[in-house]
Amino acid sequence: MGEDLSHVKVRVKFIGEMRKKFSIEDLWISFQSVPTIKDVLAELERERGVKVNLGDSSVAILVNGRRIEFIGGLNAKLKHMDEIVIMPAIAGGSKIIRKMRKVYLL
């Protein structure tokens, strides 16, 4: 049986400074059709006043633990129950990367 694409619900989580900046930990957004990352960001701005500065390299957006740059960017299509994480970009040594994998990628 195929997936019902007439209703797609995604979870958006804000981590670290993004959580403090927007005063939101997480929320669910529903769409009547298959959304993209761009659609989610537009809905966040329209409904919550949350504007994510995409030109700011200190912001990272992940879908199910993968950076959007590797899955189609802002036009990446989302599936029902996908998890989008908006967080400060992390730079540094492999120790930090290993910690991130344990927290978000597993």
Sequence and secondary structure as in RCSB ss.txt:
>XXXX:A:sequence
MGEDLSHVKVRVKFIGEMRKKFSIEDLWISFQSVPTIKDVLAELERERGVKVNLGDSSVAILVNGRRIEFIGGLN
AKLKHMDEIVIMPAIAGGSKIIRKMRKVYLL
>XXXX:A:secstr
    TT EEEEEEE THHHHHHT SEEEEEESS  BHHHHHHHHHHHH     TT TTEEEEETTEEGGGTTGGG
 B  TT EEEEEE   S HHHHHHHIIIII 
